[in-house]
Amino acid sequence: MATPEAPKVKVAIIGAGLTGLLVAHGLRKNGFDVVIFERERHHGERPRDWSILIHWAMPLFTKLLSEELVASLPEALTNAHLTFDASVESISAYNGSTGELIFTNPTPGARRVSRQRLRALLLRDLQDAGVIRWDKHLAGLEEQGGEDGPVKLTFEDGETYEADYVLGADGVASKLRELLFRGDEVAKPRYSGFYFAMAVARYGDPEKIDAVMKPHPVTAIVFANDCVGGSGVMHAHPPDDKSQWTVFWVKIWRKSILVTPEDATYGQKALDFLRATTKGLAAPFQSFIDWTPDGSDTYINEMRVWASRPFDNRGGRVTLAGDAAHAMLPYRGQGFQHAILDATKYLDALLQIRDAGANRRDVFAAYDKDMVERGEKAVNQSLKEAELSMDLETVGQMTMVKKGHGPEA
Ligand SMILES: Cc1cc2nc3c(=O)[nH]c(=O)nc-3n(C[C@H](O)[C@H](O)[C@H](O)COP(=O)(O)OP(=O)(O)OC[C@H]3O[C@@H](n4cnc5c(N)ncnc54)[C@H](O)[C@@H]3O)c2cc1C
């Protein structure tokens, strides 16, 4: 163990998304000195929310957090007021043309969270402890004093910071990744050719909430020709008044089939576009769209991907995690779960170096190898899932159908 007199190992994390925050919790729990640099000026600057299912990585996730935080997790759940038995801890998928159930996959221990509310929860202690440095947009990376010196970060406002280790958790269009690849084009994410749309609606009617929960109490997936949809409760609050609850529905489709007009990517125009182009689904799924009131939060974007590949990790001092390391499509809900695995492995790597005297270069060569192999496979698989999901004839070939929602590809 590190002696109390030994200076703490300094880790700089770029990005206060779920990955960066989770890594920070794990590192602080284990006595590392952590600072997170985030380009947003405050939490809530980008209000877009979505829901994330955490299942196979749940035990790793909770291990990185304090007991108090784990006890507060219900605050982040889309619906904390369910009896979490095997039927709730599953995902059901339907034929959107006929309304027939196609399959139900078990997801034992799974919980669906709001990305915004989980982020708020993870931020709470870190903000109080002064770990987050808002309004810091990473611009440069330099090695100081050769391969064993610190790494110097430069931000757009001219401020600099030196750290022993730097972790890029800055998402799909990671600046740190770009710097690691020294500006090579291969570091840039690419557009996937698939749109993702999401609306969050308050129906104001308990019976409509019951209708949303009927196909599945947490998440129902719908396959219709040319698109995939999903629906569920977004925020079951207050628990005893369903007229106040919000729901979400999502839709994924190919850009080559239908282009979203440039001025219809968010807000009312996005909702109008989705209403006009989403017709004829079987009951109750069509109603979820038709019941959505004007003014509901609605977004459409073409999803980007980045398949992991090896890079020079600057003598084992700089690496990546989360979407910065592997940006995949949301099929089988794998992105954040791989981020949780990254966070766990990143902490293990630093512990091996600090507490067991392991060689930094060897340890991070192994971290990167695992992350790159796992990430590349998961990204490519998510693209293949997307292709297969667009046609009811090929849905049966999806990994989701053949192998379920586990980590294996
Ligand atoms: C609709 C949808 C559904 C999903 N469903 C699931 C699911 O069911 N299960 C699952 O496991 N995963 C799911 N995912 C994936 C999951 O949401 C992501 O993998 C996860 O949120 C990624 O977090 P991140 O912190 O790596 O990246 P981000 O959330 O993108 O965070 C990156 C942060 O870095 C900051 N940043 C960027 N550039 C800079 C810079 N230059 N300087 C400083 N800061 C910077 C950004 O402002 C941001 O705060 C889903 C994703 C989507 C979009």
The ligand as an SDF file (V2000), in Angstrom:
LIG
                    3D

 53 58  0  0  0  0  0  0  0  0999 V2000
  -29.8810    6.5710  -27.0230 C   0  0  0  0  0  0  0  0  0  0  0  0
  -28.7950    5.8060  -26.3550 C   0  0  0  0  0  0  0  0  0  0  0  0
  -29.1060    4.6850  -25.6370 C   0  0  0  0  0  0  0  0  0  0  0  0
  -28.0930    3.9660  -24.9970 C   0  0  0  0  0  0  0  0  0  0  0  0
  -28.4320    2.8480  -24.2920 N   0  0  0  0  0  0  0  0  0  0  0  0
  -27.4600    2.1830  -23.6440 C   0  0  0  0  0  0  0  0  0  0  0  0
  -27.7890    1.0360  -22.8580 C   0  0  0  0  0  0  0  0  0  0  0  0
  -28.9440    0.6170  -22.7590 O   0  0  0  0  0  0  0  0  0  0  0  0
  -26.7670    0.3970  -22.2030 N   0  0  0  0  0  0  0  0  0  0  0  0
  -25.4770    0.8280  -22.3040 C   0  0  0  0  0  0  0  0  0  0  0  0
  -24.5940    0.2090  -21.7010 O   0  0  0  0  0  0  0  0  0  0  0  0
  -25.1600    1.9050  -23.0490 N   0  0  0  0  0  0  0  0  0  0  0  0
  -26.0970    2.6010  -23.7000 C   0  0  0  0  0  0  0  0  0  0  0  0
  -25.7840    3.7090  -24.4150 N   0  0  0  0  0  0  0  0  0  0  0  0
  -24.3830    4.1740  -24.4640 C   0  0  0  0  0  0  0  0  0  0  0  0
  -24.0520    5.1040  -23.2970 C   0  0  0  0  0  0  0  0  0  0  0  0
  -24.9740    6.1520  -23.1860 O   0  0  0  0  0  0  0  0  0  0  0  0
  -22.6620    5.6820  -23.5260 C   0  0  0  0  0  0  0  0  0  0  0  0
  -21.7410    4.6410  -23.7850 O   0  0  0  0  0  0  0  0  0  0  0  0
  -22.1740    6.4480  -22.3270 C   0  0  0  0  0  0  0  0  0  0  0  0
  -23.1250    7.4130  -21.8840 O   0  0  0  0  0  0  0  0  0  0  0  0
  -20.8690    7.1430  -22.7340 C   0  0  0  0  0  0  0  0  0  0  0  0
  -20.4230    7.9730  -21.7580 O   0  0  0  0  0  0  0  0  0  0  0  0
  -19.0280    8.7230  -21.9320 P   0  0  0  0  0  0  0  0  0  0  0  0
  -18.8150    9.3890  -20.6180 O   0  0  0  0  0  0  0  0  0  0  0  0
  -17.9760    7.7820  -22.4200 O   0  0  0  0  0  0  0  0  0  0  0  0
  -19.2350    9.8070  -23.0880 O   0  0  0  0  0  0  0  0  0  0  0  0
  -20.0990   11.1630  -23.0590 P   0  0  0  0  0  0  0  0  0  0  0  0
  -21.3700   10.9810  -22.3420 O   0  0  0  0  0  0  0  0  0  0  0  0
  -20.1420   11.6470  -24.4600 O   0  0  0  0  0  0  0  0  0  0  0  0
  -19.2250   12.1720  -22.1940 O   0  0  0  0  0  0  0  0  0  0  0  0
  -18.0950   12.8090  -22.7060 C   0  0  0  0  0  0  0  0  0  0  0  0
  -17.8750   14.1060  -21.9430 C   0  0  0  0  0  0  0  0  0  0  0  0
  -16.6550   14.6960  -22.4000 O   0  0  0  0  0  0  0  0  0  0  0  0
  -16.8380   16.0860  -22.5830 C   0  0  0  0  0  0  0  0  0  0  0  0
  -15.8710   16.5500  -23.5780 N   0  0  0  0  0  0  0  0  0  0  0  0
  -15.8600   16.2940  -24.9190 C   0  0  0  0  0  0  0  0  0  0  0  0
  -14.8060   16.8780  -25.4970 N   0  0  0  0  0  0  0  0  0  0  0  0
  -14.1240   17.5250  -24.5210 C   0  0  0  0  0  0  0  0  0  0  0  0
  -12.9390   18.3060  -24.5150 C   0  0  0  0  0  0  0  0  0  0  0  0
  -12.2280   18.5590  -25.6310 N   0  0  0  0  0  0  0  0  0  0  0  0
  -12.5070   18.8250  -23.3250 N   0  0  0  0  0  0  0  0  0  0  0  0
  -13.1990   18.5860  -22.1690 C   0  0  0  0  0  0  0  0  0  0  0  0
  -14.3440   17.8400  -22.1350 N   0  0  0  0  0  0  0  0  0  0  0  0
  -14.7930   17.3220  -23.2920 C   0  0  0  0  0  0  0  0  0  0  0  0
  -18.2910   16.1850  -23.0540 C   0  0  0  0  0  0  0  0  0  0  0  0
  -18.8160   17.4800  -22.8540 O   0  0  0  0  0  0  0  0  0  0  0  0
  -18.9770   15.1260  -22.2000 C   0  0  0  0  0  0  0  0  0  0  0  0
  -19.4500   15.6490  -20.9820 O   0  0  0  0  0  0  0  0  0  0  0  0
  -26.7630    4.4210  -25.0850 C   0  0  0  0  0  0  0  0  0  0  0  0
  -26.4570    5.5710  -25.8140 C   0  0  0  0  0  0  0  0  0  0  0  0
  -27.4540    6.2710  -26.4380 C   0  0  0  0  0  0  0  0  0  0  0  0
  -27.1120    7.5340  -27.2130 C   0  0  0  0  0  0  0  0  0  0  0  0
  1  2  1  0
  2  3  1  0
  2 52  2  0
  3  4  2  0
  4  5  1  0
  4 50  1  0
  5  6  2  0
  6  7  1  0
  6 13  1  0
  7  8  2  0
  7  9  1  0
  9 10  1  0
 10 11  2  0
 10 12  1  0
 12 13  2  0
 13 14  1  0
 14 15  1  0
 14 50  1  0
 15 16  1  0
 16 17  1  0
 16 18  1  0
 18 19  1  0
 18 20  1  0
 20 21  1  0
 20 22  1  0
 22 23  1  0
 23 24  1  0
 24 25  2  0
 24 26  1  0
 24 27  1  0
 27 28  1  0
 28 29  2  0
 28 30  1  0
 28 31  1  0
 31 32  1  0
 32 33  1  0
 33 34  1  0
 33 48  1  0
 34 35  1  0
 35 36  1  0
 35 46  1  0
 36 37  1  0
 36 45  1  0
 37 38  2  0
 38 39  1  0
 39 40  1  0
 39 45  2  0
 40 41  1  0
 40 42  2  0
 42 43  1  0
 43 44  2  0
 44 45  1  0
 46 47  1  0
 46 48  1  0
 48 49  1  0
 50 51  2  0
 51 52  1  0
 52 53  1  0
M  END
$$$$
